[in-house]
Amino acid sequence: MNIYKFIALLVLTTFLMGSSFAIVKLGLPYSSPLLLAALRFILAGMMMAVIVIALKRPHPNSKEGWIKIFTIGAFQTAGVMGCIFLSLRTITASESSILTFTNPLLVVIFATIFLKVRYRLYQWCGVMLGIIGVMITMGAQVEVEIGIIFGILSAVFWAIATLLAKKWGVLFDTWVLSAYQMLFGGLLLLVASFVLEQPFFTVSVHSLFILFWLSIFSSIVQFAGWYYLLQNSDPGKTSAFLFLAPFFGVLTGWVLLDEPLKLSLVVGGLFIIAGIYLVNRNFTAKSNKNIRGETLNDVFEHSLPRKKKEHLKRQI
């Protein structure tokens, strides 16, 4: 891929990832958080579903396949996004983005504990830097806001969703999986909105602009751009630049919301950014040893035997 095209797409997709936190914060005066999240992903999921149906992308043909997609949507869309939207009621967009994007660090921990994946020393150094960064970022808090808990939970749900997607994602067309997990997750958020909050949505030019921006640019365009990058470049090297997302989260929070750039936030954020880079960056070209420098894009390449993958795919 042309280097200028790569840089432009990389900046665009990570900007859309990070800036969505500030955009959501701007939308909260017009809508209850869970309802705004539900509308965003129902709209995005329906548009993507129309696209994949029109393009005749392969859909699951068994109940088990649809259940797997529903489960991923429950964690990735309902869990992650529900917690993000709720966190933004009480903490800044900068803090929420930094906490949420610690998820690659948690993936390393969860994959080590539950899947027995072994990582290199520099990747564990990245995890430690990230933990120190969270402690610095949140250390200045006089009291623990409920939003901080939701921010941490969003990272936990995202890490779980990443592991599920890596395990089951090989069984599905990527575009079909993304479309329906967003749609199912959005429907779950809609149910949660009516059960857990007093839902409201104020219709205005501003609220509709925010909703369509979140649905089209922060969801569909961002996904399409990031997936294109992963397909047309080295996935490990591309994923290493995920640290740009929390950077843009802090930057847009400062620019759009006039959020203060506290020293603890900047220093802690830098530690977390460095940790994300080390966890995702694969410094080893090839390795046949037991300890592998794996990125989040290939953590499951070794967790399922090829025959098992093919067997599961035939079941779907």
SERO-4910 file (N, C-alpha, C, O; in steps of 0.05 Angstrom, whole numbers):
BEGIN
 pado doro    nc1    nc2    nc3   cac1   cac2   cac3    cc1    cc2    cc3    oc1    oc2    oc3
  Met    A     17    -24      0      0      0      0     18     25      0     38     26     13
  Asn    A      9     45    -15     24     70    -16     26     82     12      6     82     27
  Ile    A     50     91     20     55    100     47     37    124     55     28    126     78
  Tyr    A     32    142     36     15    165     42    -14    156     47    -28    167     64
  Lys    A    -23    137     31    -50    126     35    -52    112     62    -73    115     76
  Phe    A    -32     97     69    -31     83     94    -33    102    117    -49     99    136
  Ile    A    -17    123    117    -16    143    138    -43    157    140    -54    161    162
  Ala    A    -55    165    117    -80    179    117   -102    162    129   -118    172    146
  Leu    A   -104    136    121   -124    119    132   -120    113    161   -139    110    177
  Leu    A    -95    110    169    -88    104    197    -97    127    215   -109    123    236
  Val    A    -90    152    206    -98    175    222   -128    178    223   -140    184    244
  Leu    A   -142    174    200   -171    177    199   -184    157    217   -202    165    233
  Thr    A   -177    131    216   -191    111    232   -186    114    262   -204    112    278
  Thr    A   -161    119    269   -155    123    298   -167    149    308   -175    151    332
  Phe    A   -169    169    291   -182    194    299   -212    189    304   -223    199    324
  Leu    A   -225    174    286   -253    168    290   -258    151    315   -278    155    329
  Met    A   -239    132    321   -241    117    345   -240    135    370   -257    134    387
  Gly    A   -219    151    371   -214    167    395   -234    190    398   -243    196    421
  Ser    A   -241    203    376   -258    227    378   -287    220    385   -302    237    393
  Ser    A   -295    194    382   -323    187    387   -330    191    417   -353    196    423
  Phe    A   -310    191    435   -316    196    463   -326    224    467   -346    229    481
  Ala    A   -313    243    455   -321    271    458   -348    276    444   -365    291    454
  Ile    A   -352    263    421   -378    266    406   -401    255    423   -422    267    424
  Val    A   -396    232    436   -417    220    453   -423    240    476   -446    244    483
  Lys    A   -402    251    488   -406    270    510   -423    294    501   -439    304    516
  Leu    A   -418    303    476   -434    325    465   -464    317    462   -481    334    462
  Gly    A   -468    291    458   -496    282    453   -512    275    478   -536    273    476
  Leu    A   -499    273    501   -513    265    525   -534    286    534   -554    277    546
  Pro    A   -531    312    530   -553    330    537   -579    325    521   -600    333    530
  Tyr    A   -576    312    498   -600    307    481   -612    280    485   -634    274    475
  Ser    A   -598    262    499   -607    234    500   -597    221    526   -575    227    536
  Ser    A   -612    202    536   -602    185    557   -580    167    546   -582    160    522
  Pro    A   -560    160    561   -536    147    550   -541    120    536   -532    116    514
  Leu    A   -556    102    549   -561     76    537   -578     78    512   -574     62    493
  Leu    A   -597     96    512   -614     99    488   -597    110    465   -601    102    442
  Leu    A   -579    129    470   -562    140    449   -544    118    437   -541    116    413
  Ala    A   -533    102    455   -517     79    446   -533     60    429   -524     50    409
  Ala    A   -558     54    439   -575     35    424   -582     46    396   -580     31    377
  Leu    A   -590     71    394   -597     82    368   -573     82    350   -575     77    326
  Arg    A   -549     89    361   -525     89    344   -520     62    331   -515     61    307
  Phe    A   -521     41    346   -513     15    336   -536      0    321   -531    -16    304
  Ile    A   -561      6    329   -583     -5    313   -582      7    285   -585     -7    265
  Leu    A   -578     33    283   -576     46    257   -552     37    241   -555     30    217
  Ala    A   -529     35    254   -505     26    240   -508     -3    232   -500    -11    210
  Gly    A   -519    -20    250   -522    -48    244   -541    -53    221   -537    -71    204
  Met    A   -563    -38    220   -583    -41    199   -571    -33    172   -575    -47    152
  Met    A   -556    -11    171   -543     -2    146   -523    -23    136   -522    -29    112
  Met    A   -507    -33    155   -487    -53    147   -501    -80    139   -491    -93    120
  Ala    A   -523    -87    152   -537   -111    145   -548   -109    116   -546   -129    101
  Val    A   -559    -86    109   -568    -82     82   -546    -85     62   -549    -97     40
  Ile    A   -522    -74     69   -499    -76     51   -490   -105     47   -486   -113     24
  Val    A   -487   -120     69   -478   -148     66   -498   -166     52   -491   -185     39
  Ile    A   -524   -160     56   -544   -175     42   -543   -168     12   -545   -186     -5
  Ala    A   -541   -142      6   -540   -134    -23   -515   -146    -37   -516   -153    -60
  Leu    A   -493   -147    -22   -468   -158    -33   -467   -188    -32   -448   -201    -42
  Lys    A   -488   -201    -21   -490   -230    -19   -466   -242     -4   -455   -263    -12
  Arg    A   -458   -229     18   -437   -240     34   -447   -265     49   -471   -265     56
  Pro    A   -431   -285     53   -440   -310     66   -449   -306     94   -435   -295    111
  His    A   -474   -314    100   -486   -312    127   -484   -340    141   -483   -360    127
  Pro    A   -485   -340    167   -487   -365    182   -512   -381    174   -533   -369    170
  Asn    A   -510   -407    172   -533   -423    165   -541   -442    187   -554   -462    182
  Ser    A   -532   -436    212   -540   -453    235   -546   -435    259   -537   -412    260
  Lys    A   -562   -445    277   -569   -431    301   -544   -425    318   -542   -404    330
  Glu    A   -525   -444    319   -501   -440    335   -485   -417    325   -473   -402    340
  Gly    A   -484   -413    298   -469   -391    287   -481   -364    295   -467   -346    303
  Trp    A   -508   -362    294   -521   -337    302   -518   -332    332   -515   -309    340
  Ile    A   -518   -353    348   -514   -349    377   -486   -338    383   -482   -322    400
  Lys    A   -466   -348    368   -439   -338    372   -437   -308    365   -425   -293    379
  Ile    A   -450   -300    343   -450   -272    335   -464   -255    356   -456   -233    363
  Phe    A   -487   -266    366   -502   -252    387   -485   -248    412   -485   -227    425
  Thr    A   -470   -269    419   -453   -267    443   -431   -246    440   -426   -231    459
  Ile    A   -418   -246    417   -398   -225    412   -410   -197    413   -399   -179    425
  Gly    A   -434   -194    402   -448   -169    403   -455   -160    431   -455   -137    438
  Ala    A   -462   -180    448   -469   -174    476   -445   -162    491   -449   -144    507
  Phe    A   -421   -173    485   -397   -162    499   -387   -137    485   -382   -117    497
  Gln    A   -382   -139    458   -369   -118    443   -386    -93    441   -376    -71    446
  Thr    A   -411    -95    434   -428    -71    430   -443    -64    455   -441    -42    465
  Ala    A   -459    -83    466   -475    -77    490   -457    -72    514   -461    -52    528
  Gly    A   -439    -90    520   -422    -87    543   -403    -63    542   -403    -46    559
  Val    A   -386    -63    521   -366    -42    518   -379    -15    515   -373      4    530
  Met    A   -396    -12    495   -407     14    489   -427     24    511   -429     48    516
  Gly    A   -442      5    522   -459     13    544   -443     25    567   -451     46    578
  Cys    A   -421     12    574   -404     23    596   -391     49    589   -389     67    606
  Ile    A   -383     52    564   -370     77    555   -390    100    557   -384    121    569
  Phe    A   -414     96    547   -434    117    547   -442    124    576   -447    148    582
  Leu    A   -444    104    594   -451    110    621   -428    124    636   -433    141    653
  Ser    A   -403    117    629   -380    129    642   -379    159    637   -370    175    654
  Leu    A   -387    167    613   -385    195    605   -404    213    619   -403    238    615
  Arg    A   -422    202    635   -440    219    652   -424    233    674   -431    255    683
  Thr    A   -403    219    684   -389    229    708   -360    234    705   -348    247    723
  Ile    A   -347    224    684   -319    230    680   -315    242    652   -333    242    636
  Thr    A   -291    252    647   -286    266    622   -283    246    599   -278    223    604
  Ala    A   -285    256    575   -281    240    551   -252    230    550   -246    207    542
  Ser    A   -233    247    559   -205    239    560   -200    215    578   -187    196    571
  Glu    A   -212    216    603   -208    195    622   -222    169    612   -210    147    614
  Ser    A   -245    171    600   -260    148    590   -244    135    567   -243    110    566
  Ser    A   -233    150    549   -219    139    527   -193    125    536   -187    103    526
  Ile    A   -179    137    555   -155    125    565   -160     98    579   -146     78    574
  Leu    A   -181     98    595   -188     73    609   -197     51    590   -190     28    593
  Thr    A   -214     59    571   -225     39    552   -203     27    535   -203      3    530
  Phe    A   -184     43    526   -163     33    508   -140     18    523   -120     13    511
  Thr    A   -144     12    549   -126     -6    562   -133    -35    556   -120    -53    566
  Asn    A   -154    -39    540   -163    -67    534   -141    -85    522   -141   -109    529
  Pro    A   -123    -75    505   -102    -93    495    -85   -105    517    -75   -127    515
  Leu    A    -81    -89    539    -65    -98    561    -80   -121    575    -67   -141    584
  Leu    A   -106   -119    578   -122   -139    591   -123   -165    574   -125   -187    585
  Val    A   -123   -161    547   -123   -185    530    -99   -202    535   -101   -227    536
  Val    A    -76   -190    539    -51   -205    545    -55   -221    571    -48   -245    573
  Ile    A    -66   -208    591    -70   -221    617    -90   -244    615    -85   -266    624
  Phe    A   -113   -239    602   -134   -259    600   -125   -283    582   -130   -306    589
  Ala    A   -111   -276    560   -102   -298    542    -81   -315    556    -80   -339    551
  Thr    A    -65   -303    573    -45   -319    588    -58   -337    608    -51   -360    611
  Ile    A    -78   -327    623    -91   -342    644   -109   -364    632   -108   -387    641
  Phe    A   -126   -357    613   -147   -376    604   -139   -392    579   -150   -414    575
  Leu    A   -121   -381    563   -114   -395    538    -85   -405    537    -77   -418    518
  Lys    A    -71   -399    559    -43   -408    561    -25   -398    539     -5   -410    532
  Val    A    -32   -375    527    -15   -362    508      9   -349    522      5   -338    543
  Arg    A     32   -352    511     56   -341    523     67   -317    507     69   -318    483
  Tyr    A     73   -296    521     81   -271    509    110   -265    516    121   -275    535
  Arg    A    122   -247    500    150   -239    504    152   -219    527    133   -207    535
  Leu    A    177   -216    536    182   -198    559    174   -170    553    162   -156    570
  Tyr    A    179   -160    528    173   -132    522    142   -127    523    133   -105    528
  Gln    A    127   -148    517     98   -145    518     88   -144    546     69   -129    552
  Trp    A    100   -159    564     93   -157    593    103   -130    604     90   -119    622
  Cys    A    125   -120    594    133    -93    602    112    -73    594    106    -53    608
  Gly    A     99    -77    570     78    -59    561     54    -61    580     42    -40    586
  Val    A     48    -85    589     26    -88    609     32    -73    634     14    -59    645
  Met    A     56    -75    644     64    -62    669     63    -31    665     54    -17    683
  Leu    A     72    -22    642     71      7    637     42     17    637     36     38    647
  Gly    A     25      1    625     -4      8    624    -16      9    652    -31     27    658
  Ile    A    -10    -10    668    -21    -11    696    -11     14    711    -26     27    725
  Ile    A     15     20    709     26     44    722     12     69    712      6     87    727
  Gly    A      7     69    685     -7     92    673    -35     96    684    -43    119    690
  Val    A    -50     74    688    -77     76    700    -75     87    728    -91    103    737
  Met    A    -55     77    743    -52     86    771    -45    115    772    -56    130    790
  Ile    A    -28    125    754    -21    153    753    -46    170    745    -52    190    758
  Thr    A    -60    161    724    -83    176    714   -105    178    735   -116    200    739
  Met    A   -110    157    749   -132    156    768   -122    163    796   -139    168    814
  Gly    A    -96    165    800    -85    170    827    -92    197    838    -93    200    862
  Ala    A    -97    216    820   -103    243    829   -132    246    838   -141    267    847
  Gln    A   -148    225    834   -177    226    841   -180    226    871   -170    208    884
  Val    A   -194    245    881   -200    246    910   -219    223    918   -215    211    939
  Glu    A   -238    218    901   -257    196    905   -262    182    879   -260    194    857
  Val    A   -269    156    881   -273    140    856   -301    146    845   -321    140    858
  Glu    A   -302    158    822   -327    163    809   -338    137    797   -323    119    789
  Ile    A   -364    135    796   -377    111    783   -368    109    754   -367     87    743
  Gly    A   -363    132    742   -354    132    714   -327    117    710   -323    105    689
  Ile    A   -310    119    730   -284    105    728   -289     75    728   -276     60    713
  Ile    A   -307     66    745   -314     37    745   -325     28    718   -317      7    708
  Phe    A   -343     44    707   -354     38    681   -332     38    659   -332     21    641
  Gly    A   -313     57    662   -291     58    642   -274     33    643   -266     23    623
  Ile    A   -268     24    668   -252     -1    671   -268    -25    660   -257    -42    647
  Leu    A   -294    -26    666   -310    -48    657   -312    -48    626   -313    -70    615
  Ser    A   -312    -25    614   -312    -25    584   -287    -38    573   -289    -52    553
  Ala    A   -264    -34    586   -239    -47    577   -241    -77    582   -231    -92    565
  Val    A   -252    -85    604   -255   -114    610   -273   -127    589   -266   -149    579
  Phe    A   -296   -115    584   -314   -126    564   -301   -127    536   -304   -147    521
  Trp    A   -286   -107    529   -272   -106    503   -252   -128    501   -249   -141    480
  Ala    A   -237   -133    523   -217   -154    522   -230   -181    518   -221   -198    503
  Ile    A   -252   -186    532   -267   -211    529   -278   -214    501   -276   -235    488
  Ala    A   -289   -192    490   -299   -192    463   -277   -198    443   -282   -212    423
  Thr    A   -253   -187    447   -231   -191    429   -224   -221    428   -219   -232    407
  Leu    A   -223   -234    452   -216   -262    453   -237   -279    439   -231   -298    425
  Leu    A   -263   -272    444   -285   -287    430   -284   -283    400   -287   -302    385
  Ala    A   -279   -258    392   -278   -253    363   -255   -267    350   -257   -276    327
  Lys    A   -232   -269    364   -209   -283    353   -214   -313    351   -204   -326    333
  Lys    A   -229   -323    370   -235   -352    370   -256   -360    350   -253   -380    336
  Trp    A   -277   -344    348   -299   -350    330   -299   -335    304   -312   -342    285
  Gly    A   -283   -313    303   -284   -296    279   -276   -310    254   -285   -302    232
  Val    A   -259   -330    256   -250   -345    232   -273   -360    219   -271   -369    196
  Leu    A   -295   -364    234   -318   -379    224   -337   -362    207   -355   -373    194
  Phe    A   -333   -335    208   -353   -317    195   -340   -298    176   -316   -292    178
  Asp    A   -355   -288    157   -347   -266    141   -345   -241    159   -363   -236    175
  Thr    A   -323   -227    158   -318   -205    176   -339   -183    175   -347   -173    196
  Trp    A   -348   -177    151   -369   -156    148   -396   -165    159   -410   -149    171
  Val    A   -402   -190    156   -427   -201    166   -426   -201    197   -445   -193    210
  Leu    A   -404   -210    208   -400   -211    237   -403   -183    248   -417   -179    268
  Ser    A   -390   -163    236   -391   -135    246   -419   -124    245   -429   -110    263
  Ala    A   -433   -129    223   -460   -118    219   -479   -128    240   -493   -113    253
  Tyr    A   -479   -154    244   -500   -166    262   -492   -164    291   -510   -163    308
  Gln    A   -466   -164    297   -460   -160    326   -467   -132    334   -474   -127    357
  Met    A   -464   -112    316   -473    -85    322   -503    -84    326   -513    -71    344
  Leu    A   -518    -97    308   -547    -96    309   -557   -110    334   -575   -100    348
  Phe    A   -547   -134    340   -556   -149    364   -548   -133    389   -564   -131    408
  Gly    A   -524   -123    390   -515   -107    413   -533    -82    417   -539    -75    439
  Gly    A   -540    -69    394   -557    -46    396   -584    -52    407   -596    -37    422
  Leu    A   -595    -75    399   -622    -84    409   -620    -90    439   -639    -83    454
  Leu    A   -598   -102    448   -595   -107    477   -593    -81    492   -604    -78    514
  Leu    A   -579    -61    480   -577    -35    493   -605    -21    495   -610     -7    514
  Leu    A   -621    -25    474   -648    -14    474   -665    -25    497   -679    -11    511
  Val    A   -663    -52    501   -677    -64    523   -666    -54    550   -682    -47    568
  Ala    A   -640    -52    552   -628    -41    577   -636    -13    582   -639     -5    605
  Ser    A   -639      3    561   -647     31    565   -675     33    578   -679     49    596
  Phe    A   -694     16    569   -721     17    580   -722      5    608   -740     11    624
  Val    A   -703    -13    614   -703    -26    641   -687    -10    662   -696     -8    685
  Leu    A   -665      1    654   -646     13    673   -646     43    674   -634     55    693
  Glu    A   -659     57    656   -659     86    656   -686     97    647   -703     82    638
  Gln    A   -689    123    649   -713    136    638   -705    146    610   -694    168    608
  Pro    A   -711    131    589   -701    139    563   -714    164    552   -738    169    555
  Phe    A   -697    180    539   -708    204    525   -688    211    503   -665    205    504
  Phe    A   -699    222    482   -683    232    459   -696    257    449   -719    257    439
  Thr    A   -681    279    450   -691    305    441   -684    308    411   -660    309    404
  Val    A   -704    310    394   -699    312    365   -692    341    359   -708    359    363
  Ser    A   -668    345    347   -660    371    338   -638    367    317   -629    345    312
  Val    A   -631    389    304   -610    387    284   -584    376    296   -570    359    285
  His    A   -577    386    320   -552    378    333   -553    349    341   -534    334    337
  Ser    A   -575    340    353   -577    312    363   -577    293    339   -564    271    341
  Leu    A   -590    299    317   -590    281    294   -563    281    280   -554    260    271
  Phe    A   -549    304    280   -522    304    268   -503    287    285   -488    271    273
  Ile    A   -505    289    311   -488    272    328   -494    243    325   -476    227    323
  Leu    A   -520    236    324   -528    208    320   -518    196    294   -507    174    293
  Phe    A   -522    211    272   -513    202    246   -482    201    244   -471    183    231
  Trp    A   -469    220    257   -439    219    257   -430    194    271   -412    180    261
  Leu    A   -441    188    295   -433    165    310   -439    139    294   -424    120    295
  Ser    A   -462    138    281   -471    114    267   -455    109    241   -446     86    236
  Ile    A   -450    130    226   -438    127    200   -407    129    202   -393    111    193
  Phe    A   -398    151    212   -368    156    212   -354    141    234   -334    128    230
  Ser    A   -365    143    259   -351    130    282   -355    100    283   -342     86    298
  Ser    A   -374     90    267   -379     61    267   -372     48    240   -353     33    239
  Ile    A   -387     55    219   -384     41    193   -358     50    180   -342     32    172
  Val    A   -353     76    177   -329     85    163   -304     77    179   -284     68    167
  Gln    A   -305     80    205   -282     72    222   -276     42    219   -252     35    216
  Phe    A   -297     26    220   -292     -3    217   -281    -10    189   -261    -24    187
  Ala    A   -293      1    169   -285     -5    141   -256      3    137   -241    -11    124
  Gly    A   -249     27    147   -221     37    143   -201     20    158   -180     13    147
  Trp    A   -208     13    183   -189     -4    199   -186    -32    187   -164    -42    186
  Tyr    A   -208    -44    178   -207    -70    167   -191    -70    140   -176    -88    135
  Tyr    A   -195    -49    125   -179    -46    100   -149    -45    106   -133    -58     92
  Leu    A   -142    -30    127   -114    -28    134   -103    -56    143    -81    -63    135
  Leu    A   -118    -70    159   -109    -97    168   -106   -116    145    -88   -134    145
  Gln    A   -123   -113    125   -123   -132    102   -101   -125     83    -91   -143     68
  Asn    A    -92   -100     82    -74    -92     61    -47    -82     72    -32    -69     58
  Ser    A    -41    -89     97    -15    -83    108     -8   -104    129    -24   -123    133
  Asp    A     15   -101    142     22   -119    163      4   -114    187      6    -93    199
  Pro    A    -13   -133    195    -32   -129    217    -18   -122    243    -28   -105    258
  Gly    A      5   -135    249     19   -129    274     29   -101    275     26    -87    296
  Lys    A     41    -91    254     52    -64    253     29    -44    254     31    -23    267
  Thr    A      7    -50    240    -16    -32    240    -28    -30    267    -34     -7    277
  Ser    A    -32    -52    281    -44    -52    308    -27    -37    328    -37    -27    348
  Ala    A     -1    -36    323     17    -21    341      9      8    343     15     21    363
  Phe    A     -4     18    323    -11     47    322    -39     52    336    -49     74    334
  Leu    A    -50     32    349    -75     36    364    -71     57    386    -91     68    396
  Phe    A    -46     61    394    -41     81    415    -51    109    407    -55    126    424
  Leu    A    -54    113    381    -63    139    371    -92    145    379   -100    168    382
  Ala    A   -108    124    384   -137    127    390   -140    142    417   -155    161    418
  Pro    A   -128    133    439   -131    148    464   -118    176    462   -127    195    475
  Phe    A    -97    179    446    -86    205    442   -106    224    430   -109    247    439
  Phe    A   -120    215    409   -141    231    397   -165    235    416   -179    255    415
  Gly    A   -169    215    433   -191    218    453   -185    241    472   -203    257    478
  Val    A   -161    243    481   -153    265    499   -153    292    484   -162    312    494
  Leu    A   -142    291    459   -140    316    444   -168    328    437   -172    352    440
  Thr    A   -186    311    428   -213    321    421   -229    329    446   -246    347    445
  Gly    A   -224    315    469   -236    324    493   -228    352    501   -244    368    511
  Trp    A   -203    357    497   -191    384    503   -202    405    483   -210    427    492
  Val    A   -203    398    457   -211    418    437   -241    422    437   -251    445    437
  Leu    A   -257    401    437   -286    403    434   -301    409    460   -321    422    461
  Leu    A   -289    399    483   -304    401    508   -289    419    528   -299    423    551
  Asp    A   -266    429    520   -250    446    538   -243    432    564   -242    443    585
  Glu    A   -238    405    561   -229    390    585   -201    397    592   -184    399    575
  Pro    A   -195    399    618   -168    407    626   -148    384    621   -154    361    625
  Leu    A   -124    391    613   -103    372    609    -86    370    635    -65    382    637
  Lys    A    -96    355    654    -83    353    680    -57    337    676    -55    320    659
  Leu    A    -37    344    693    -11    331    691    -13    301    695      0    286    680
  Ser    A    -30    292    714    -33    264    719    -45    250    694    -37    227    688
  Leu    A    -63    263    680    -75    252    657    -55    249    634    -54    229    620
  Val    A    -39    270    630    -19    270    608      2    248    613      9    233    596
  Val    A     14    248    638     35    229    644     24    201    644     36    183    632
  Gly    A      1    196    657    -11    170    657    -18    160    629    -14    137    622
  Gly    A    -28    179    613    -36    172    586    -11    164    569    -13    145    553
  Leu    A     11    177    573     35    170    559     45    142    566     54    127    549
  Phe    A     43    135    592     50    108    601     32     87    587     42     67    578
  Ile    A      6     93    587    -13     74    575     -8     72    544     -9     50    534
  Ile    A     -3     94    531      3     94    502     28     77    497     28     61    478
  Ala    A     48     81    513     73     65    509     67     35    514     77     18    500
  Gly    A     50     29    534     43      1    539     28    -11    516     33    -34    509
  Ile    A      8      3    505     -7     -7    482     11    -12    459      8    -32    445
  Tyr    A     31      6    454     49      2    432     66    -23    435     68    -39    416
  Leu    A     76    -28    459     93    -51    464     77    -77    462     87    -97    452
  Val    A     52    -77    472     36   -101    471     29   -109    443     29   -133    436
  Asn    A     23    -89    426     15    -95    398     38    -98    379     35   -111    358
  Arg    A     61    -86    385     83    -86    366     97   -112    367    105   -122    389
  Asn    A    101   -125    344    116   -150    342    144   -143    332    148   -138    308
  Phe    A    164   -144    350    192   -138    342    206   -161    330    229   -159    320
  Thr    A    193   -185    330    206   -209    320    193   -217    294    169   -222    293
  Ala    A    209   -219    273    198   -227    247    188   -255    246    166   -261    237
  Lys    A    205   -274    256    198   -302    257    208   -314    283    228   -306    294
  Ser    A    193   -334    292    201   -348    316    188   -375    317    164   -378    312
  Asn    A    205   -395    322    194   -422    325    196   -431    354    192   -455    360
  Lys    A    201   -412    372    203   -419    401    176   -420    413    156   -412    401
  Asn    A    175   -431    438    150   -433    452    140   -406    460    115   -402    461
  Ile    A    158   -387    467    149   -361    475    148   -343    450    168   -340    436
  Arg    A    124   -333    443    120   -319    418    114   -290    423    100   -283    442
  Gly    A    123   -272    405    116   -244    406     90   -240    390     92   -232    367
  Glu    A     68   -247    402     43   -246    387     29   -220    390     29   -207    411
  Thr    A     16   -211    368     -1   -188    369    -29   -197    374    -35   -221    373
  Leu    A    -47   -178    378    -75   -185    383    -88   -196    358   -110   -208    360
  Asn    A    -76   -192    335    -88   -202    310    -81   -231    305    -93   -244    288
  Asp    A    -60   -242    319    -54   -270    314    -53   -287    339    -42   -309    339
  Val    A    -65   -277    361    -64   -292    386    -78   -319    383    -71   -338    397
  Phe    A    -97   -321    364   -112   -346    362   -102   -363    338   -112   -385    334
  Glu    A    -82   -354    324    -72   -370    302    -60   -396    313    -59   -416    299
  His    A    -52   -396    339    -40   -420    350    -58   -433    371    -51   -454    381
  Ser    A    -80   -421    377    -98   -431    398   -117   -453    388   -127   -469    404
  Leu    A   -122   -453    362   -139   -474    350   -124   -489    328   -114   -476    310
  Pro    A   -123   -515    330   -111   -531    308   -126   -526    282   -150   -520    282
  Arg    A   -112   -528    260   -124   -522    234   -147   -541    229   -168   -532    219
  Lys    A   -145   -567    235   -166   -586    231   -191   -578    247   -213   -580    238
  Lys    A   -186   -568    272   -208   -560    289   -222   -536    276   -247   -535    276
  Lys    A   -207   -516    266   -219   -493    253   -236   -502    230   -259   -492    227
  Glu    A   -225   -520    213   -240   -528    189   -266   -543    198   -287   -540    185
  His    A   -264   -559    219   -287   -574    229   -309   -555    238   -332   -558    232
  Leu    A   -300   -534    254   -319   -515    264   -332   -499    241   -356   -493    242
  Lys    A   -316   -492    222   -326   -477    199   -348   -492    184   -367   -481    174
  Arg    A   -343   -519    181   -363   -535    167   -389   -536    183   -411   -538    172
  Gln    A   -387   -535    210   -411   -535    227   -427   -510    223   -452   -511    224
  Ile    A   -414   -487    219   -428   -462    216   -440   -461    188   -453   -441    181
***
